[in-house]
Amino acid sequence: MNSVMVTAGAVALLLLTSSMAKFALAMLRFPYRLALFIVILASLMIPEQVVLVPFYRTMLALDLINTRIGLIIAYTVFFLPGWRRSPRAR
């Protein structure tokens, strides 16, 4: 039951955040839209291992270690750019 709850929460959060970001970048015209898109693409080049320690320290400071919401946030953060982690992309 824990796995179902965590997976459902992470998928819901992923769908919500990624769909809103993709809609905003594709349809809305606002200043610095291209710059924001470049920053998002550049962040995909950062290896996951580089952000593990700061992410852990942040989760520890927020007291989210060993909680379901902490795991949902971790799944969301590390799987948000989903196309980067597909097996065919490697």
PyMOL Python script that loads the backbone (N, CA, C, O; Angstrom):
from pymol import cmd

cmd.read_pdbstr("""\
ATOM      1  N   MET A   1       0.820  -1.193   0.000  1.00  0.00           N
ATOM      2  CA  MET A   1       0.000   0.000   0.000  1.00  0.00           C
ATOM      3  C   MET A   1       0.869   1.265   0.000  1.00  0.00           C
ATOM      4  O   MET A   1       0.520   2.271  -0.617  1.00  0.00           O
ATOM      5  N   ASN A   2       2.007   1.195   0.704  1.00  0.00           N
ATOM      6  CA  ASN A   2       2.918   2.341   0.709  1.00  0.00           C
ATOM      7  C   ASN A   2       3.420   2.661  -0.692  1.00  0.00           C
ATOM      8  O   ASN A   2       3.478   3.825  -1.088  1.00  0.00           O
ATOM      9  N   SER A   3       3.780   1.627  -1.437  1.00  0.00           N
ATOM     10  CA  SER A   3       4.286   1.840  -2.794  1.00  0.00           C
ATOM     11  C   SER A   3       3.233   2.488  -3.686  1.00  0.00           C
ATOM     12  O   SER A   3       3.545   3.365  -4.491  1.00  0.00           O
ATOM     13  N   VAL A   4       2.001   2.055  -3.539  1.00  0.00           N
ATOM     14  CA  VAL A   4       0.916   2.623  -4.338  1.00  0.00           C
ATOM     15  C   VAL A   4       0.710   4.087  -3.987  1.00  0.00           C
ATOM     16  O   VAL A   4       0.554   4.922  -4.877  1.00  0.00           O
ATOM     17  N   MET A   5       0.708   4.404  -2.704  1.00  0.00           N
ATOM     18  CA  MET A   5       0.502   5.791  -2.270  1.00  0.00           C
ATOM     19  C   MET A   5       1.631   6.697  -2.751  1.00  0.00           C
ATOM     20  O   MET A   5       1.376   7.794  -3.250  1.00  0.00           O
ATOM     21  N   VAL A   6       2.872   6.248  -2.604  1.00  0.00           N
ATOM     22  CA  VAL A   6       4.020   7.068  -3.004  1.00  0.00           C
ATOM     23  C   VAL A   6       4.055   7.231  -4.519  1.00  0.00           C
ATOM     24  O   VAL A   6       4.295   8.332  -5.016  1.00  0.00           O
ATOM     25  N   THR A   7       3.822   6.159  -5.252  1.00  0.00           N
ATOM     26  CA  THR A   7       3.841   6.237  -6.713  1.00  0.00           C
ATOM     27  C   THR A   7       2.724   7.116  -7.240  1.00  0.00           C
ATOM     28  O   THR A   7       2.943   7.927  -8.139  1.00  0.00           O
ATOM     29  N   ALA A   8       1.534   6.964  -6.693  1.00  0.00           N
ATOM     30  CA  ALA A   8       0.406   7.796  -7.138  1.00  0.00           C
ATOM     31  C   ALA A   8       0.659   9.266  -6.829  1.00  0.00           C
ATOM     32  O   ALA A   8       0.360  10.131  -7.653  1.00  0.00           O
ATOM     33  N   GLY A   9       1.202   9.555  -5.662  1.00  0.00           N
ATOM     34  CA  GLY A   9       1.505  10.940  -5.312  1.00  0.00           C
ATOM     35  C   GLY A   9       2.568  11.540  -6.209  1.00  0.00           C
ATOM     36  O   GLY A   9       2.447  12.685  -6.645  1.00  0.00           O
ATOM     37  N   ALA A  10       3.616  10.766  -6.488  1.00  0.00           N
ATOM     38  CA  ALA A  10       4.692  11.266  -7.344  1.00  0.00           C
ATOM     39  C   ALA A  10       4.207  11.477  -8.777  1.00  0.00           C
ATOM     40  O   ALA A  10       4.543  12.482  -9.403  1.00  0.00           O
ATOM     41  N   VAL A  11       3.428  10.545  -9.294  1.00  0.00           N
ATOM     42  CA  VAL A  11       2.921  10.683 -10.660  1.00  0.00           C
ATOM     43  C   VAL A  11       1.992  11.886 -10.770  1.00  0.00           C
ATOM     44  O   VAL A  11       2.059  12.640 -11.741  1.00  0.00           O
ATOM     45  N   ALA A  12       1.127  12.065  -9.775  1.00  0.00           N
ATOM     46  CA  ALA A  12       0.221  13.217  -9.795  1.00  0.00           C
ATOM     47  C   ALA A  12       1.000  14.523  -9.758  1.00  0.00           C
ATOM     48  O   ALA A  12       0.686  15.453 -10.502  1.00  0.00           O
ATOM     49  N   LEU A  13       2.005  14.603  -8.907  1.00  0.00           N
ATOM     50  CA  LEU A  13       2.822  15.818  -8.820  1.00  0.00           C
ATOM     51  C   LEU A  13       3.626  16.043 -10.093  1.00  0.00           C
ATOM     52  O   LEU A  13       3.773  17.179 -10.544  1.00  0.00           O
ATOM     53  N   LEU A  14       4.148  14.963 -10.676  1.00  0.00           N
ATOM     54  CA  LEU A  14       4.879  15.072 -11.935  1.00  0.00           C
ATOM     55  C   LEU A  14       3.983  15.562 -13.068  1.00  0.00           C
ATOM     56  O   LEU A  14       4.377  16.436 -13.839  1.00  0.00           O
ATOM     57  N   LEU A  15       2.795  15.008 -13.169  1.00  0.00           N
ATOM     58  CA  LEU A  15       1.871  15.437 -14.217  1.00  0.00           C
ATOM     59  C   LEU A  15       1.481  16.897 -14.060  1.00  0.00           C
ATOM     60  O   LEU A  15       1.414  17.643 -15.037  1.00  0.00           O
ATOM     61  N   LEU A  16       1.229  17.292 -12.838  1.00  0.00           N
ATOM     62  CA  LEU A  16       0.820  18.669 -12.573  1.00  0.00           C
ATOM     63  C   LEU A  16       1.931  19.657 -12.932  1.00  0.00           C
ATOM     64  O   LEU A  16       1.694  20.615 -13.667  1.00  0.00           O
ATOM     65  N   THR A  17       3.126  19.431 -12.422  1.00  0.00           N
ATOM     66  CA  THR A  17       4.206  20.387 -12.643  1.00  0.00           C
ATOM     67  C   THR A  17       4.701  20.395 -14.086  1.00  0.00           C
ATOM     68  O   THR A  17       4.912  21.458 -14.669  1.00  0.00           O
ATOM     69  N   SER A  18       4.885  19.205 -14.661  1.00  0.00           N
ATOM     70  CA  SER A  18       5.425  19.178 -16.022  1.00  0.00           C
ATOM     71  C   SER A  18       4.425  19.694 -17.051  1.00  0.00           C
ATOM     72  O   SER A  18       4.813  20.373 -18.002  1.00  0.00           O
ATOM     73  N   SER A  19       3.153  19.383 -16.875  1.00  0.00           N
ATOM     74  CA  SER A  19       2.175  19.871 -17.853  1.00  0.00           C
ATOM     75  C   SER A  19       2.021  21.388 -17.782  1.00  0.00           C
ATOM     76  O   SER A  19       1.876  22.044 -18.814  1.00  0.00           O
ATOM     77  N   MET A  20       2.051  21.949 -16.578  1.00  0.00           N
ATOM     78  CA  MET A  20       1.955  23.412 -16.469  1.00  0.00           C
ATOM     79  C   MET A  20       3.191  24.089 -17.063  1.00  0.00           C
ATOM     80  O   MET A  20       3.079  25.116 -17.733  1.00  0.00           O
ATOM     81  N   ALA A  21       4.367  23.514 -16.815  1.00  0.00           N
ATOM     82  CA  ALA A  21       5.592  24.110 -17.360  1.00  0.00           C
ATOM     83  C   ALA A  21       5.625  23.998 -18.881  1.00  0.00           C
ATOM     84  O   ALA A  21       6.000  24.952 -19.564  1.00  0.00           O
ATOM     85  N   LYS A  22       5.244  22.867 -19.405  1.00  0.00           N
ATOM     86  CA  LYS A  22       5.256  22.690 -20.854  1.00  0.00           C
ATOM     87  C   LYS A  22       4.239  23.594 -21.541  1.00  0.00           C
ATOM     88  O   LYS A  22       4.511  24.137 -22.611  1.00  0.00           O
ATOM     89  N   PHE A  23       3.071  23.756 -20.928  1.00  0.00           N
ATOM     90  CA  PHE A  23       2.077  24.659 -21.508  1.00  0.00           C
ATOM     91  C   PHE A  23       2.590  26.096 -21.512  1.00  0.00           C
ATOM     92  O   PHE A  23       2.450  26.806 -22.507  1.00  0.00           O
ATOM     93  N   ALA A  24       3.178  26.518 -20.407  1.00  0.00           N
ATOM     94  CA  ALA A  24       3.668  27.888 -20.316  1.00  0.00           C
ATOM     95  C   ALA A  24       4.776  28.153 -21.334  1.00  0.00           C
ATOM     96  O   ALA A  24       4.798  29.209 -21.966  1.00  0.00           O
ATOM     97  N   LEU A  25       5.686  27.208 -21.493  1.00  0.00           N
ATOM     98  CA  LEU A  25       6.779  27.414 -22.440  1.00  0.00           C
ATOM     99  C   LEU A  25       6.324  27.314 -23.893  1.00  0.00           C
ATOM    100  O   LEU A  25       6.908  27.951 -24.768  1.00  0.00           O
ATOM    101  N   ALA A  26       5.295  26.527 -24.154  1.00  0.00           N
ATOM    102  CA  ALA A  26       4.854  26.340 -25.536  1.00  0.00           C
ATOM    103  C   ALA A  26       3.857  27.393 -25.993  1.00  0.00           C
ATOM    104  O   ALA A  26       3.908  27.820 -27.147  1.00  0.00           O
ATOM    105  N   MET A  27       2.960  27.817 -25.128  1.00  0.00           N
ATOM    106  CA  MET A  27       1.848  28.661 -25.560  1.00  0.00           C
ATOM    107  C   MET A  27       1.951  30.125 -25.141  1.00  0.00           C
ATOM    108  O   MET A  27       1.523  31.007 -25.886  1.00  0.00           O
ATOM    109  N   LEU A  28       2.491  30.389 -24.004  1.00  0.00           N
ATOM    110  CA  LEU A  28       2.509  31.759 -23.494  1.00  0.00           C
ATOM    111  C   LEU A  28       3.731  32.518 -23.998  1.00  0.00           C
ATOM    112  O   LEU A  28       4.825  31.962 -24.093  1.00  0.00           O
ATOM    113  N   ARG A  29       3.539  33.754 -24.308  1.00  0.00           N
ATOM    114  CA  ARG A  29       4.641  34.624 -24.719  1.00  0.00           C
ATOM    115  C   ARG A  29       4.934  35.580 -23.569  1.00  0.00           C
ATOM    116  O   ARG A  29       4.096  36.406 -23.207  1.00  0.00           O
ATOM    117  N   PHE A  30       6.117  35.462 -23.005  1.00  0.00           N
ATOM    118  CA  PHE A  30       6.494  36.332 -21.900  1.00  0.00           C
ATOM    119  C   PHE A  30       7.974  36.649 -22.019  1.00  0.00           C
ATOM    120  O   PHE A  30       8.711  35.926 -22.690  1.00  0.00           O
ATOM    121  N   PRO A  31       8.422  37.737 -21.368  1.00  0.00           N
ATOM    122  CA  PRO A  31       9.832  38.114 -21.469  1.00  0.00           C
ATOM    123  C   PRO A  31      10.737  37.019 -20.892  1.00  0.00           C
ATOM    124  O   PRO A  31      10.390  36.357 -19.914  1.00  0.00           O
ATOM    125  N   TYR A  32      11.869  36.852 -21.502  1.00  0.00           N
ATOM    126  CA  TYR A  32      12.896  35.894 -21.070  1.00  0.00           C
ATOM    127  C   TYR A  32      12.428  34.440 -21.163  1.00  0.00           C
ATOM    128  O   TYR A  32      12.938  33.581 -20.444  1.00  0.00           O
ATOM    129  N   ARG A  33      11.475  34.163 -22.030  1.00  0.00           N
ATOM    130  CA  ARG A  33      10.994  32.794 -22.202  1.00  0.00           C
ATOM    131  C   ARG A  33      12.097  31.902 -22.755  1.00  0.00           C
ATOM    132  O   ARG A  33      12.273  30.774 -22.293  1.00  0.00           O
ATOM    133  N   LEU A  34      12.832  32.393 -23.727  1.00  0.00           N
ATOM    134  CA  LEU A  34      13.923  31.605 -24.307  1.00  0.00           C
ATOM    135  C   LEU A  34      15.036  31.384 -23.290  1.00  0.00           C
ATOM    136  O   LEU A  34      15.614  30.299 -23.225  1.00  0.00           O
ATOM    137  N   ALA A  35      15.337  32.406 -22.498  1.00  0.00           N
ATOM    138  CA  ALA A  35      16.370  32.264 -21.474  1.00  0.00           C
ATOM    139  C   ALA A  35      15.973  31.213 -20.436  1.00  0.00           C
ATOM    140  O   ALA A  35      16.807  30.414 -20.010  1.00  0.00           O
ATOM    141  N   LEU A  36      14.716  31.214 -20.035  1.00  0.00           N
ATOM    142  CA  LEU A  36      14.234  30.215 -19.088  1.00  0.00           C
ATOM    143  C   LEU A  36      14.317  28.814 -19.686  1.00  0.00           C
ATOM    144  O   LEU A  36      14.689  27.864 -18.998  1.00  0.00           O
ATOM    145  N   PHE A  37      13.975  28.688 -20.951  1.00  0.00           N
ATOM    146  CA  PHE A  37      14.064  27.392 -21.620  1.00  0.00           C
ATOM    147  C   PHE A  37      15.508  26.905 -21.681  1.00  0.00           C
ATOM    148  O   PHE A  37      15.765  25.717 -21.489  1.00  0.00           O
ATOM    149  N   ILE A  38      16.444  27.796 -21.943  1.00  0.00           N
ATOM    150  CA  ILE A  38      17.861  27.427 -21.982  1.00  0.00           C
ATOM    151  C   ILE A  38      18.356  27.011 -20.610  1.00  0.00           C
ATOM    152  O   ILE A  38      19.144  26.072 -20.496  1.00  0.00           O
ATOM    153  N   VAL A  39      17.909  27.693 -19.571  1.00  0.00           N
ATOM    154  CA  VAL A  39      18.293  27.325 -18.202  1.00  0.00           C
ATOM    155  C   VAL A  39      17.756  25.937 -17.864  1.00  0.00           C
ATOM    156  O   VAL A  39      18.454  25.137 -17.241  1.00  0.00           O
ATOM    157  N   ILE A  40      16.524  25.647 -18.269  1.00  0.00           N
ATOM    158  CA  ILE A  40      15.955  24.322 -18.017  1.00  0.00           C
ATOM    159  C   ILE A  40      16.743  23.251 -18.763  1.00  0.00           C
ATOM    160  O   ILE A  40      17.050  22.202 -18.198  1.00  0.00           O
ATOM    161  N   LEU A  41      17.066  23.505 -20.009  1.00  0.00           N
ATOM    162  CA  LEU A  41      17.859  22.534 -20.770  1.00  0.00           C
ATOM    163  C   LEU A  41      19.265  22.378 -20.199  1.00  0.00           C
ATOM    164  O   LEU A  41      19.798  21.269 -20.169  1.00  0.00           O
ATOM    165  N   ALA A  42      19.868  23.468 -19.750  1.00  0.00           N
ATOM    166  CA  ALA A  42      21.208  23.382 -19.168  1.00  0.00           C
ATOM    167  C   ALA A  42      21.193  22.592 -17.861  1.00  0.00           C
ATOM    168  O   ALA A  42      22.161  21.901 -17.541  1.00  0.00           O
ATOM    169  N   SER A  43      20.104  22.691 -17.112  1.00  0.00           N
ATOM    170  CA  SER A  43      20.032  21.939 -15.857  1.00  0.00           C
ATOM    171  C   SER A  43      19.968  20.432 -16.094  1.00  0.00           C
ATOM    172  O   SER A  43      20.299  19.653 -15.201  1.00  0.00           O
ATOM    173  N   LEU A  44      19.551  20.021 -17.274  1.00  0.00           N
ATOM    174  CA  LEU A  44      19.540  18.598 -17.592  1.00  0.00           C
ATOM    175  C   LEU A  44      20.945  18.028 -17.742  1.00  0.00           C
ATOM    176  O   LEU A  44      21.127  16.812 -17.690  1.00  0.00           O
ATOM    177  N   MET A  45      21.930  18.886 -17.926  1.00  0.00           N
ATOM    178  CA  MET A  45      23.304  18.422 -18.091  1.00  0.00           C
ATOM    179  C   MET A  45      24.006  18.158 -16.766  1.00  0.00           C
ATOM    180  O   MET A  45      25.107  17.608 -16.752  1.00  0.00           O
ATOM    181  N   ILE A  46      23.393  18.539 -15.665  1.00  0.00           N
ATOM    182  CA  ILE A  46      23.994  18.322 -14.347  1.00  0.00           C
ATOM    183  C   ILE A  46      23.751  16.877 -13.938  1.00  0.00           C
ATOM    184  O   ILE A  46      22.602  16.436 -13.912  1.00  0.00           O
ATOM    185  N   PRO A  47      24.799  16.132 -13.619  1.00  0.00           N
ATOM    186  CA  PRO A  47      24.598  14.733 -13.219  1.00  0.00           C
ATOM    187  C   PRO A  47      23.850  14.639 -11.889  1.00  0.00           C
ATOM    188  O   PRO A  47      23.953  15.525 -11.040  1.00  0.00           O
ATOM    189  N   GLU A  48      23.106  13.564 -11.727  1.00  0.00           N
ATOM    190  CA  GLU A  48      22.331  13.378 -10.501  1.00  0.00           C
ATOM    191  C   GLU A  48      23.220  13.277  -9.266  1.00  0.00           C
ATOM    192  O   GLU A  48      22.831  13.717  -8.184  1.00  0.00           O
ATOM    193  N   GLN A  49      24.396  12.707  -9.419  1.00  0.00           N
ATOM    194  CA  GLN A  49      25.292  12.520  -8.282  1.00  0.00           C
ATOM    195  C   GLN A  49      25.743  13.845  -7.684  1.00  0.00           C
ATOM    196  O   GLN A  49      26.074  13.907  -6.499  1.00  0.00           O
ATOM    197  N   VAL A  50      25.761  14.901  -8.484  1.00  0.00           N
ATOM    198  CA  VAL A  50      26.208  16.209  -8.007  1.00  0.00           C
ATOM    199  C   VAL A  50      25.201  16.803  -7.028  1.00  0.00           C
ATOM    200  O   VAL A  50      25.590  17.508  -6.097  1.00  0.00           O
ATOM    201  N   VAL A  51      23.936  16.535  -7.222  1.00  0.00           N
ATOM    202  CA  VAL A  51      22.910  17.149  -6.388  1.00  0.00           C
ATOM    203  C   VAL A  51      22.446  16.255  -5.242  1.00  0.00           C
ATOM    204  O   VAL A  51      21.600  16.681  -4.457  1.00  0.00           O
ATOM    205  N   LEU A  52      22.960  15.045  -5.114  1.00  0.00           N
ATOM    206  CA  LEU A  52      22.484  14.142  -4.070  1.00  0.00           C
ATOM    207  C   LEU A  52      22.772  14.658  -2.668  1.00  0.00           C
ATOM    208  O   LEU A  52      21.877  14.644  -1.823  1.00  0.00           O
ATOM    209  N   VAL A  53      23.990  15.111  -2.392  1.00  0.00           N
ATOM    210  CA  VAL A  53      24.333  15.571  -1.043  1.00  0.00           C
ATOM    211  C   VAL A  53      23.565  16.839  -0.666  1.00  0.00           C
ATOM    212  O   VAL A  53      22.992  16.882   0.423  1.00  0.00           O
ATOM    213  N   PRO A  54      23.523  17.873  -1.513  1.00  0.00           N
ATOM    214  CA  PRO A  54      22.702  19.031  -1.134  1.00  0.00           C
ATOM    215  C   PRO A  54      21.221  18.693  -0.983  1.00  0.00           C
ATOM    216  O   PRO A  54      20.546  19.242  -0.111  1.00  0.00           O
ATOM    217  N   PHE A  55      20.716  17.800  -1.820  1.00  0.00           N
ATOM    218  CA  PHE A  55      19.314  17.399  -1.705  1.00  0.00           C
ATOM    219  C   PHE A  55      19.064  16.674  -0.389  1.00  0.00           C
ATOM    220  O   PHE A  55      18.054  16.916   0.272  1.00  0.00           O
ATOM    221  N   TYR A  56      19.974  15.792  -0.010  1.00  0.00           N
ATOM    222  CA  TYR A  56      19.826  15.075   1.255  1.00  0.00           C
ATOM    223  C   TYR A  56      19.882  16.037   2.434  1.00  0.00           C
ATOM    224  O   TYR A  56      19.096  15.915   3.374  1.00  0.00           O
ATOM    225  N   ARG A  57      20.798  16.982   2.389  1.00  0.00           N
ATOM    226  CA  ARG A  57      20.908  17.945   3.492  1.00  0.00           C
ATOM    227  C   ARG A  57      19.664  18.820   3.591  1.00  0.00           C
ATOM    228  O   ARG A  57      19.240  19.171   4.692  1.00  0.00           O
ATOM    229  N   THR A  58      19.078  19.173   2.457  1.00  0.00           N
ATOM    230  CA  THR A  58      17.841  19.949   2.472  1.00  0.00           C
ATOM    231  C   THR A  58      16.700  19.121   3.046  1.00  0.00           C
ATOM    232  O   THR A  58      15.925  19.610   3.868  1.00  0.00           O
ATOM    233  N   MET A  59      16.597  17.870   2.614  1.00  0.00           N
ATOM    234  CA  MET A  59      15.543  17.002   3.146  1.00  0.00           C
ATOM    235  C   MET A  59      15.726  16.773   4.647  1.00  0.00           C
ATOM    236  O   MET A  59      14.748  16.701   5.391  1.00  0.00           O
ATOM    237  N   LEU A  60      16.964  16.659   5.082  1.00  0.00           N
ATOM    238  CA  LEU A  60      17.247  16.487   6.508  1.00  0.00           C
ATOM    239  C   LEU A  60      16.870  17.735   7.291  1.00  0.00           C
ATOM    240  O   LEU A  60      16.298  17.637   8.376  1.00  0.00           O
ATOM    241  N   ALA A  61      17.183  18.903   6.753  1.00  0.00           N
ATOM    242  CA  ALA A  61      16.848  20.162   7.434  1.00  0.00           C
ATOM    243  C   ALA A  61      15.339  20.367   7.503  1.00  0.00           C
ATOM    244  O   ALA A  61      14.842  20.954   8.465  1.00  0.00           O
ATOM    245  N   LEU A  62      14.607  19.897   6.507  1.00  0.00           N
ATOM    246  CA  LEU A  62      13.153  20.030   6.501  1.00  0.00           C
ATOM    247  C   LEU A  62      12.457  18.882   7.229  1.00  0.00           C
ATOM    248  O   LEU A  62      11.228  18.826   7.279  1.00  0.00           O
ATOM    249  N   ASP A  63      13.252  17.965   7.795  1.00  0.00           N
ATOM    250  CA  ASP A  63      12.741  16.822   8.544  1.00  0.00           C
ATOM    251  C   ASP A  63      11.824  15.949   7.683  1.00  0.00           C
ATOM    252  O   ASP A  63      10.760  15.518   8.127  1.00  0.00           O
ATOM    253  N   LEU A  64      12.252  15.699   6.457  1.00  0.00           N
ATOM    254  CA  LEU A  64      11.472  14.877   5.524  1.00  0.00           C
ATOM    255  C   LEU A  64      12.093  13.511   5.262  1.00  0.00           C
ATOM    256  O   LEU A  64      11.631  12.781   4.386  1.00  0.00           O
ATOM    257  N   ILE A  65      13.137  13.158   6.010  1.00  0.00           N
ATOM    258  CA  ILE A  65      13.761  11.850   5.856  1.00  0.00           C
ATOM    259  C   ILE A  65      12.843  10.805   6.499  1.00  0.00           C
ATOM    260  O   ILE A  65      12.292  11.033   7.575  1.00  0.00           O
ATOM    261  N   ASN A  66      12.686   9.670   5.839  1.00  0.00           N
ATOM    262  CA  ASN A  66      11.838   8.562   6.295  1.00  0.00           C
ATOM    263  C   ASN A  66      10.366   8.941   6.408  1.00  0.00           C
ATOM    264  O   ASN A  66       9.663   8.477   7.306  1.00  0.00           O
ATOM    265  N   THR A  67       9.907   9.788   5.490  1.00  0.00           N
ATOM    266  CA  THR A  67       8.484  10.105   5.428  1.00  0.00           C
ATOM    267  C   THR A  67       7.993   9.849   4.012  1.00  0.00           C
ATOM    268  O   THR A  67       8.778   9.851   3.065  1.00  0.00           O
ATOM    269  N   ARG A  68       6.706   9.631   3.875  1.00  0.00           N
ATOM    270  CA  ARG A  68       6.140   9.403   2.541  1.00  0.00           C
ATOM    271  C   ARG A  68       6.238  10.652   1.680  1.00  0.00           C
ATOM    272  O   ARG A  68       6.585  10.573   0.502  1.00  0.00           O
ATOM    273  N   ILE A  69       5.934  11.800   2.264  1.00  0.00           N
ATOM    274  CA  ILE A  69       5.996  13.043   1.482  1.00  0.00           C
ATOM    275  C   ILE A  69       7.432  13.320   1.024  1.00  0.00           C
ATOM    276  O   ILE A  69       7.639  13.852  -0.066  1.00  0.00           O
ATOM    277  N   GLY A  70       8.407  12.970   1.833  1.00  0.00           N
ATOM    278  CA  GLY A  70       9.806  13.125   1.425  1.00  0.00           C
ATOM    279  C   GLY A  70      10.154  12.252   0.242  1.00  0.00           C
ATOM    280  O   GLY A  70      10.878  12.679  -0.658  1.00  0.00           O
ATOM    281  N   LEU A  71       9.644  11.030   0.235  1.00  0.00           N
ATOM    282  CA  LEU A  71       9.894  10.126  -0.887  1.00  0.00           C
ATOM    283  C   LEU A  71       9.168  10.595  -2.144  1.00  0.00           C
ATOM    284  O   LEU A  71       9.699  10.486  -3.249  1.00  0.00           O
ATOM    285  N   ILE A  72       7.961  11.112  -1.975  1.00  0.00           N
ATOM    286  CA  ILE A  72       7.226  11.657  -3.121  1.00  0.00           C
ATOM    287  C   ILE A  72       7.986  12.836  -3.723  1.00  0.00           C
ATOM    288  O   ILE A  72       8.100  12.947  -4.944  1.00  0.00           O
ATOM    289  N   ILE A  73       8.501  13.711  -2.873  1.00  0.00           N
ATOM    290  CA  ILE A  73       9.290  14.849  -3.365  1.00  0.00           C
ATOM    291  C   ILE A  73      10.554  14.368  -4.058  1.00  0.00           C
ATOM    292  O   ILE A  73      10.922  14.897  -5.107  1.00  0.00           O
ATOM    293  N   ALA A  74      11.222  13.379  -3.490  1.00  0.00           N
ATOM    294  CA  ALA A  74      12.451  12.855  -4.101  1.00  0.00           C
ATOM    295  C   ALA A  74      12.162  12.257  -5.475  1.00  0.00           C
ATOM    296  O   ALA A  74      12.893  12.523  -6.429  1.00  0.00           O
ATOM    297  N   TYR A  75      11.115  11.460  -5.585  1.00  0.00           N
ATOM    298  CA  TYR A  75      10.745  10.902  -6.885  1.00  0.00           C
ATOM    299  C   TYR A  75      10.427  12.012  -7.884  1.00  0.00           C
ATOM    300  O   TYR A  75      10.831  11.945  -9.045  1.00  0.00           O
ATOM    301  N   THR A  76       9.717  13.011  -7.438  1.00  0.00           N
ATOM    302  CA  THR A  76       9.339  14.101  -8.331  1.00  0.00           C
ATOM    303  C   THR A  76      10.562  14.867  -8.804  1.00  0.00           C
ATOM    304  O   THR A  76      10.680  15.180  -9.988  1.00  0.00           O
ATOM    305  N   VAL A  77      11.462  15.167  -7.901  1.00  0.00           N
ATOM    306  CA  VAL A  77      12.653  15.942  -8.256  1.00  0.00           C
ATOM    307  C   VAL A  77      13.542  15.181  -9.239  1.00  0.00           C
ATOM    308  O   VAL A  77      14.041  15.764 -10.202  1.00  0.00           O
ATOM    309  N   PHE A  78      13.740  13.905  -9.006  1.00  0.00           N
ATOM    310  CA  PHE A  78      14.685  13.165  -9.838  1.00  0.00           C
ATOM    311  C   PHE A  78      14.080  12.590 -11.110  1.00  0.00           C
ATOM    312  O   PHE A  78      14.819  12.142 -11.987  1.00  0.00           O
ATOM    313  N   PHE A  79      12.758  12.590 -11.234  1.00  0.00           N
ATOM    314  CA  PHE A  79      12.148  12.074 -12.451  1.00  0.00           C
ATOM    315  C   PHE A  79      11.412  13.134 -13.242  1.00  0.00           C
ATOM    316  O   PHE A  79      10.727  12.800 -14.209  1.00  0.00           O
ATOM    317  N   LEU A  80      11.524  14.395 -12.870  1.00  0.00           N
ATOM    318  CA  LEU A  80      10.810  15.445 -13.591  1.00  0.00           C
ATOM    319  C   LEU A  80      11.238  15.524 -15.057  1.00  0.00           C
ATOM    320  O   LEU A  80      10.364  15.517 -15.923  1.00  0.00           O
ATOM    321  N   PRO A  81      12.515  15.599 -15.381  1.00  0.00           N
ATOM    322  CA  PRO A  81      12.873  15.530 -16.806  1.00  0.00           C
ATOM    323  C   PRO A  81      12.898  14.069 -17.251  1.00  0.00           C
ATOM    324  O   PRO A  81      13.971  13.473 -17.352  1.00  0.00           O
ATOM    325  N   GLY A  82      11.743  13.494 -17.514  1.00  0.00           N
ATOM    326  CA  GLY A  82      11.595  12.064 -17.755  1.00  0.00           C
ATOM    327  C   GLY A  82      12.291  11.548 -18.997  1.00  0.00           C
ATOM    328  O   GLY A  82      12.729  10.398 -19.026  1.00  0.00           O
ATOM    329  N   TRP A  83      12.403  12.382 -20.030  1.00  0.00           N
ATOM    330  CA  TRP A  83      13.023  11.894 -21.260  1.00  0.00           C
ATOM    331  C   TRP A  83      14.505  11.623 -21.068  1.00  0.00           C
ATOM    332  O   TRP A  83      15.098  10.883 -21.854  1.00  0.00           O
ATOM    333  N   ARG A  84      15.125  12.209 -20.034  1.00  0.00           N
ATOM    334  CA  ARG A  84      16.560  12.008 -19.823  1.00  0.00           C
ATOM    335  C   ARG A  84      16.836  10.618 -19.283  1.00  0.00           C
ATOM    336  O   ARG A  84      17.930  10.096 -19.496  1.00  0.00           O
ATOM    337  N   ARG A  85      15.902  10.004 -18.602  1.00  0.00           N
ATOM    338  CA  ARG A  85      16.157   8.745 -17.937  1.00  0.00           C
ATOM    339  C   ARG A  85      15.545   7.542 -18.667  1.00  0.00           C
ATOM    340  O   ARG A  85      15.444   6.455 -18.098  1.00  0.00           O
ATOM    341  N   SER A  86      15.149   7.735 -19.895  1.00  0.00           N
ATOM    342  CA  SER A  86      14.588   6.582 -20.614  1.00  0.00           C
ATOM    343  C   SER A  86      15.727   5.661 -21.024  1.00  0.00           C
ATOM    344  O   SER A  86      16.809   6.140 -21.365  1.00  0.00           O
ATOM    345  N   PRO A  87      15.510   4.353 -20.999  1.00  0.00           N
ATOM    346  CA  PRO A  87      16.579   3.409 -21.345  1.00  0.00           C
ATOM    347  C   PRO A  87      17.069   3.582 -22.777  1.00  0.00           C
ATOM    348  O   PRO A  87      18.236   3.316 -23.062  1.00  0.00           O
ATOM    349  N   ARG A  88      16.202   4.021 -23.676  1.00  0.00           N
ATOM    350  CA  ARG A  88      16.621   4.175 -25.060  1.00  0.00           C
ATOM    351  C   ARG A  88      17.527   5.383 -25.262  1.00  0.00           C
ATOM    352  O   ARG A  88      18.245   5.458 -26.259  1.00  0.00           O
ATOM    353  N   ALA A  89      17.501   6.331 -24.326  1.00  0.00           N
ATOM    354  CA  ALA A  89      18.294   7.553 -24.484  1.00  0.00           C
ATOM    355  C   ALA A  89      19.757   7.324 -24.121  1.00  0.00           C
ATOM    356  O   ALA A  89      20.609   8.148 -24.453  1.00  0.00           O
ATOM    357  N   ARG A  90      20.059   6.227 -23.449  1.00  0.00           N
ATOM    358  CA  ARG A  90      21.448   5.991 -23.014  1.00  0.00           C
ATOM    359  C   ARG A  90      22.260   5.259 -24.012  1.00  0.00           C
ATOM    360  O   ARG A  90      23.439   4.996 -23.775  1.00  0.00           O
TER     361      ARG A  90
END
""", "prot")
cmd.dss("prot")
cmd.show_as("cartoon", "prot")
cmd.util.cbc("prot")
cmd.orient("prot")
